[in-house]
């Protein structure tokens, strides 16, 4: 606390609350829902498999495409970045490599995919 003359004494600064600025990547709000919600996928897609992590979801279509969405901080969405998304996005890497997704299992911060060439 300040003395009578308004000066601060050593150690006073450590007692003040410190406000951290949120990282820029967290600036966009991503809805992470703990309850079921309807989701729109393109009409021609039929989902054959689904897996949920702690904060992300992955589905495989009957055509073997992988779509992911949710929290992506650790790259678990498979889009080559750490962006989060409320909307399902197709994992383009599998398409580019000619790989067909067969199975998907989401862990807390990971996604495991079994593919066929």
N, C-alpha and C positions, 0 to 999 in steps of 0.2 A: 504494500500500500504506500502511497506517496507520503512524504514527510510534510511538515507544516509549510515548507516553502515549495511544495509541489514536486520535489525531486523523487525519483524512484531509487530505491535501495537495491543493491545486488541481490539477485535471486527473485525479485518481484516478477520479472518477465516470465519466469517458469510457471508462475501460478495462474497466469491468464489463459483462458481457453484458446486453443489453436484451431483455426478453421482450415481444413484441407479443401483445395479446389478439386472437384471431380475430374477425372481424366476426360479428355476431349472425346474419346471413343464411346464413353458412356452417356454422352449428351443426348443421343436419340433414345427415346423411351421405347422399350420393347415390352409388350404385355406378356408376362409369364403367368399363365393361368393354372391354378391348381384344381380346375374342374373341367369336365368335358365341354367342348365347344364345336359347333358345326364349322366345317372348313370347306372352302370352294377350291376344287382342283379343276383343271380344264376338263370339259365334258367327255372327251374321248378316252380319259384315263380310268382304268379300273385298278384299284389297290388290291394287291394280293398278300402283302406282308406289312406289318407295322411294328415299330419298337419305340419306346419312350425312354429317354435319359432323365436326369433330374431336372433339366431345363431345356431340353431339345427333343425333337421328334423326327423320325425318319420313316418313310414308306417306300415300298417297292411296288411298281406297277406290274400288271400282267405282261407288259412288254419288256420288263427287265430294267426299267429306268429307276434311278434313286432320286427321291425328292427329300429335302431336309429343311427344317426351320426351327426357330427358337434362339437360344443363347449360343453364341459362337465364339466366345472369348478365346478358347484354346484351339480353334480351327476344327472343332468336332463336326461342323456342318459339311466339311469337305469341299468348300468352294475356293480354297486357296487363299483365304483371308481369315480375319478374326471378327468379321461383321456379324451382327445378329439380325434376324429377320422374322417378322410376324407372318410373312407369306411364304408358302412352299416354293423352293427353288430347285430346279433340276441340277444334279451334280454333273457338270459338263465334262469333267475329266473322264468319267466312265464312257460317255458318248464318244469323245475324241479318240479314246484308246480302243474302241470297238468292244468294250466289256459289258456283259449282261449281269446285272445284280441278281443274285439268287436268294441270299439270306442277309438280314441286317440285325445287329444287336447293339443297342445303345447302352453305354455305361454312364456313370455320373458325368464325366467330361470327355467321353470318347465315343466313337462310332466304329464298329467292326462290320465289314461287308465281305461276304463271300461272292466271288464273281466267276463267270465263265467267259473264256475268250471266244 
